[in-house]
Amino acid sequence: MTRKAVIRLRRVYDPPEPGADGVRVLVDRLWPRGLAKAVAGVDEWPKAVTPSAELRKWFHDGGSTEEFRQRYEAELAEPGAVAELGRLRELAAAGPITLLTSVKDPASSHAAVLAELLAD
């Protein structure tokens, strides 16, 4: 029987929850403003699975959420991202992982798209 992966979404600014968080993975391209690395408790920072600078700019300039998702999934299909996704899936199979982002609502962000792909 295969164990269901536990993938959590949290803001990187929230304090770590030892035991519950498992492996803490930052999924933002840029380091969060004003946050010391020692305080963040980030275990992994796989930039290959973060939205590109061009995609982030396009979205912040008024791009639609649905098209952002399509473009982001296309970026995640590129070889470097596929390799990192495989590694993150292995981590998730071994125990809980927490995807960290600086956005105010992680459930409505690229982190949620990534979590769905990892869970499949």
Secondary structure, DSSP 4 states (H G I P E B T S, - for coil): -PPPP-EEEEETTSPP-TTTS-EEEE--SSPPTT--HHHHT--B--GGGSPPHHHHHHHHTT--HHHHHHHHHHHHTSHHHHHHHHHHHHHHHHS-EEEEE-SS-GGGSHHHHHHHHHH-
